[in-house]
Amino acid sequence: MKDIARALGVKAPSLYNYVGAKRELLDVLCLETMRGMRDALREGLGTAVDAGAAERVLRGMEAQVLFRVHRPHHLQVVIRESLHLDPAVREEVLALRDEQRALWLEVVLTGVEDGRFRVASPELAAQLLLEMCSPSQVMELSVSGAVGERQLADWFGGFALALLGSPTESR
């Protein structure tokens, strides 16, 4: 709590004006991170809704990567602490993850129906798209400065299209 307070420029006891306990702060962090990730993905996929499934994959992956690049520590906390959350909060965190998987699945199914994507299991493909660009990958590649966020988004977009059996599209 002291580290959080210091980062916010307040004294640690002041934090308890907003949360009753450390556990509540963890709950809020996990829920807000997962909501933000879902909303970013939804927006990215929605920006190209008229452009076809391949462009939606590129835009969705871009949104997912950029969200993760800007919040790698938040995501590490969610991953590390999700098993220790209050059961109701854990259920909501998992539901938010399921929503993201469903967003990806809808795009994959659209691409399969259009003949654009060739995958044996759309469900597995959606799960793999959701898992692309893990917090550890982001921290290794982007935070270290080895790769810029734009290049990282482009790489993962290309990987996503390859996974779906679709040729990489130029931007």
PyMOL commands that set and color helices and strands:
alter all, ss='L'
color gray80, all
select helices_A, chain A and resi 2-8+12-15+22-46+53-70+72-84+87-113+122-131+135-143+149-163
alter helices_A, ss='H'
color red, helices_A
deselect
rebuild
show_as cartoon
